[in-house]
Amino acid sequence: KVKTIVSTVPHDDAQSVAINSKIVTYFSESTDMSEIKISSFTVNGESESALVGTINVDKYSKSGSFKPNTLFAHAKKYTATIKTGTNEKIWSFTSSSQKDETAPKLTSYPSDGEIEFPVNRSIIANFDEPLDPSTVNSESLELKVGEKIVAGVVSYVKKSISFKPSSHFNENSQYQATLIAGITDLSGNAII
């Protein structure tokens, strides 16, 4: 099946991209490393040959990422190209002059101590910036009622980690959600 490229981080024409950031593309379905060859994910600065770096494919988040071996040059325009089968996506972005050294912050979540949370709703942790898809997995968000782990599915898209329980929440019960250590942004800063 042909993989469709649905979005990129940074997006086309993004400005002030941190000089220590990864480049990520998201696919319409899971993919594997054999479908993304090193020559099919390139990043070039103006008047430069392709940057050398590491490509990672993450089936869980349906993404492919490129981490350059060096920092991006300050305030320079770059063009990224990814090819998968017959699909090709080309987009550009401009680097900033600074590293991203700030941890991603949780911007919304069911409030601590929230009452009357709907029994049929997913828990969603939203962040103020995209996360590194290779650091998010099925165990990144754990939910407990008392000491019992609640069964469910963890999913991730760009800035959000969600937990969909396998069954409705128990009424009048207290739950505790925990984000597991190791989750980072695209520059390697761990969540707070």
N, C-alpha and C positions, 0 to 999 in steps of 0.2 A: 504494500500500500504506500502511496506517495505521502510524505509528511508535509503538511502545510505549516509555514512559519507564521505564527499568529501575532507575535509582538517581540520587541527588543528592549533591552536596558543597556545603555541609555537609548531613548527614543530618537527618531530621526530629527536632526537639527538641534539636539540638546546642547545647552551651553554650560560651561563651568563644571565639566565632569572631572571628578577627583583624579589626580595624576597617578594614584595607586589603585584604581578601580579595575574590576573585571568587566568584560563585555559579555552579555547573556542574550540568548535568543530562546524563545519558547515555541514548542511545536504543538500541533493539533493532537498528537497521540504519542505514546511512548516510543522511544527509538533506542538503538543500541550503537555502540562505538563503531561497529563495522559500517554504519551508514554515514558517518561523518569522518571524512579523511582530513588530514592536516591541511592539505591544499585547498579544502573547501571552506575554511573559516580563516579569513585573512583580515588584518588591520594594517592600513597604510597611512602614514602621515604625508602631508603635501610634499612632493618631490623626494620621497623616501621609498625604499623597498619595503616589503612586508615585514612587520615586527615579528620577532621570534617569541614564542610563548607556549603555554600548555593549554591543550584543549581537554575539557572534561564534559562527558555526557552523563546526565542524571535522569534515569528512567522515571524515578519517583515524581520529580517536578516537571517532566517532559521538557527538559532544557539542555542546551549546550552552552558552554562558557569558554571564553578565551582569556587567559591571564598572561599578559606580557611579561617577559623576563626582566624588563626594565620599566621604569616609570615613564608615563607619557611625557613628552616635552611640554613645557609651560605654554599655555594659551595657543595651542596649535590645533588646526582642523585635521580630523582623521576620518577615513572612510573604511567602514567594515563591510565585508562581503561574506555571505554564507551560501553554500550550495548544497542542496540535498536532492538527489535524483534530478528531476527536471525543474525543481524550484530554485530560484535565486532571489536573495534579498540583499539589497545594497542600501546602506544608510550612512549618514555622516553625523559627527558630533565634534564639539570643540572642548579641549581640555581646559581646566582651570590652571592656576599656578600653585595650587596647594594640595597636600595630601588630605584625605578624609581620615581623621583620627578620633572621630566622635562615634560613640556607640549608638546603635539604633535604639530609639525609645518607643515604648509601648504607647500608642496614642488612643486606643479605645479597646475595651474589653468589658465583659460584664463587671460592674463595679464590685470592689471588695465588699462583701457583706450584703450584696444586692438581694432583695427579697422579691417574691412573686415572679421569678424568672420563668418564662413559659416552659412547660414540660416537654414540648416537642421542638425546641429550637437548638441549633448548633451554637457552640461557643466559638467566638472568633477573636483572635488576637491580631490587631492591626498595628503596624509599625510606621514610623515617619519616613522610612526609606526602604528600598528593595533589599531583601535578604539574599545571601549566597545560597542558591538552591542546593548545592552539594552539602550544606550543613543542616538541612531540614529533612527529616525522614518520618516514618510512621510512628516513631516513639518521641517526637519532639515536644508534644503536649500530652501530659498525663493528667487524667481526671480521676479523683477518688471520692467516694462517699464513705466516710469513716476511714478504715484502713483498706477497704476493698477498691481495687482498680476497676473503673468502669470500662466496659468493652465499647469500642467505637472505631471510627476511621479518621485519621489525621490527614489533612490535605494542605497544600501550599500553592499560592499564586502570588508572585511578586512581593507584596508587602503584607500579606495576611496568612496566618496559620489558623486553620479551623479544625474543630473536633466535632464530628457528628456521632452521637451515641447510637449504639445498636438498637436501643429501645428508649422509650420516653424516660425522662428523669422521674424519680420518685417525688411525690408531692411532700411538702413540709420537711425536706431533707437538706442538710448542708453538704455542699460539694466543695472540693478544693482542686483548683487547676494549677498545674505547675509546668512552666516551660523548662525543658531540660537544657543543661549547660552545653555549650559547643555551637550554638546558633550564632552566625555572624552576618555582617553586611557584606557587600561586594568588595570592600577594602580590608576585610579580615577583623573588623572591630566586633567584639562579642556583645550580645544584648545585655542590658542592665537588668 
